[in-house]
Structure formats: C-alpha cells, structure tokens
Amino acid sequence: MRDLRGRTALVTGGDSGIGLGIAHAVCDAGMSVVISGIVEETLEKAGSELAAVGTAHAVRLDVRDRAGFAALADRMDREFGGVDVLVNNAGVGFLAPTTEATFEQWDWVLDINLTGVFNGIRTFLPRMLAAGRPGHIVSTASIGGLLGAPGSTYAAAKAGVVGLMEALAAELVDTPVGVSILTPGIVRTNIHNGPPPPGSVVVHTPGDAAETDLHAAAMPPREVGDRVVRAILDEQLYVITHAEHRELLERRFDAILRCVPDEQPDPRRAGVERLILHNPVYDRALGRTAR
C-alpha cells in the first residue's frame, strides 16, 4: 500500500497501549479507524480521543468470539466498504513459568494471543481478497516470540503468531494484500492491568526488574504505531521496534546456525527440502528478487 488516506483500518485491542498507538498513527495518516476491545470504559475514552483526531469508531469485541468477528465484518462492509488494513493486536500478558501454568491458563493465553489472531485473519482476509484492493494485515507478536522470553505460555503463543504470519506472507505473495509481523519489546502499556487469567497467579516481573524501571525505560506506544505505518507503506515483513534487539537476535540465530550439521548436504535430499521449505518472503525481506 502506497497511500493510506481514505482507507479503513480495524485495530483489535485498540483501546489502550500499542493498539491505541497504532490507531493514532493510522488516523494521522488519513485512515478511518475502528478500534475494538472488551472494557467499555477504556473503549469509550479511546474512541473519544481518536475522534478528536479523525474518523474513529469503537466497538466491543472479544477476539475469541468468531460470530462477533463475522458480525463486525458485515457491519464494516456496510458502513465502510470493507477493511483495508487489519491489525490483530489484542492480547494478554502472562509470564508464569511452565510448572506454575495450569491447563486452563494455557488455553486462555493461546485462545486470545494466537487463535484470536487467526480468527481475525480468517474472517477478514477472504473479504479483502475479494475486494481486490491493496490491503495489509499486521499481527502483534512479541520479541518474546523470537527470543523465547520469560513466560513459556506467552512465548509459545507469540512464536505461533510469527510462524502463522510468515506462512501467510508466502500464501499472499501474488496478491495485493501485504503482511507485517510486529515484534515489540518493552512498551509503555497497561497489559499487566488487563483481564485476569483464570485461577490463581503469582506475579512475575521479567528479570526481577522493578515495575517502575520497566515503565521508565519503555518505548511510547505512539512510536510503535509510527513504525507500523512505515512498515505498511514500505511492505516490510518484520517490524522490529527496538535497535537494542539486534545483538540479542544475532545471538539467537547464531546459536541456531551453529547446530546445523557440519557436513556436505545430500543433493537429492537438499532439492526436496528446498522445494518444500523455500519461502520467497525471506528473499523479499532481504531486498532480493525471489527465484
């Protein structure tokens, strides 16, 4: 997409934090924006805040509710002519280690943070493709989805979002719909004050850092939103928010490559593996023409 003016965006979890930062950024870019959330008070406040900037509407939606997604899609078709930019941002924080997480808590995190993303894509993507217009889908993962950050349940859901979106990008290579994966680090949000998980939970702070220190060092949500808008316009696959992540990512990928068997590949087997696993979106992300 080269111009966002006059287009329509849907931002799930757009009533606070990163979602609200993205909603402000797309609004300033000239888009009409619909934000969703589940807390009436924050929805109303965010909707009023955005309406002072541009065209904005706030709707209640639980991303686990597939019938609710379908009803919202029908409404957006009627009132806006569809969705041009879908931002699957709604999510919950849950950093309990594996030995403390219950089965019910696992289901809760995965249903919201991963299945909620799929629900949005599966509902809106066919409509976006049928419209034939340039469009874009952004899904919020986390740097924890690339680095295995604290909280195995949370990291598993966010890694799932990364895999889902990379595969989706390959499926959409020859379509007018682009894909971006947002992998933010520590951002100034109120995710720790979001909906509580089922059952009892012991509060865990990453790295034993004080909450005040985390908040002081955190990136403002609007900065994340501006990076997302640039990624949409530049058709950028990965939205890495923090320059501070470069060294950490290099260590992770170096560790992976070091574990690849140090032997001559079998030509026949290599051909089959490349045929099945070659993903042209990596070539595009590197600025190369895919073969």
C-alpha positions, 0 to 999 in steps of 0.5 A: 500500500502506497497511500493510506488516506481514505482507507479503513483500518480495524485495530483489535485491542485498540483501546489502550497501549500499542493498539491505541498507538497504532490507531493514532498513527493510522488516523494521522495518516488519513485512515478511518479507524475502528478500534475494538476491545472488551472494557467499555470504559477504556473503549469509550475514552479511546474512541473519544480521543481518536475522534478528536483526531479523525474518523474513529469508531469503537466497538466491543469485541472479544477476539475469541468470539468468531460470530462477533468477528463475522458480525463486525465484518458485515457491519464494516462492509456496510458502513465502510466498504470493507477493511483495508488494513487489519491489525490483530493486536489484542492480547494478554500478558502472562509470564508464569513459568511452565510448572506454575501454568495450569491447563486452563491458563494455557488455553486462555493465553493461546485462545486470545494471543494466537487463535484470536489472531487467526480468527481475525485473519480468517474472517477478514482476509477472504473479504479483502481478497475479494475486494481486490484492493491493496490491503495489509494485515499486521499481527502483534507478536512479541520479541518474546516470540523470537527470543523465547522470553520469560513466560513459556505460555506467552512465548509459545503463543507469540512464536505461533503468531510469527510462524502463522504470519510468515506462512501467510506472507508466502500464501499472499505473495501474488496478491495485493494484500501485504503482511507485517509481523510486529515484534515489540519489546518493552512498551509503555502499556497497561497489559499487566492491568488487563483481564485476569487469567483464570485461577490463581497467579503469582506475579512475575516481573521479567528479570526481577526488574522493578515495575517502575524501571520497566515503565521508565525505560519503555518505548511510547506506544505512539512510536510503535504505531509510527513504525507500523505505518512505515512498515505498511507503506514500505511492505516490510515483513518484520517490524522490529521496534527496538535497535537494542534487539539486534545483538540479542537476535544475532545471538539467537540465530547464531546459536541456531546456525551453529547446530546445523550439521557440519557436513556436505548436504545430500543433493537429492535430499537438499532439492526436496527440502528446498522445494518444500521449505523455500519461502520467497518472503525471506528473499523479499525481506532481504531486498532480493528478487525471489527465484 
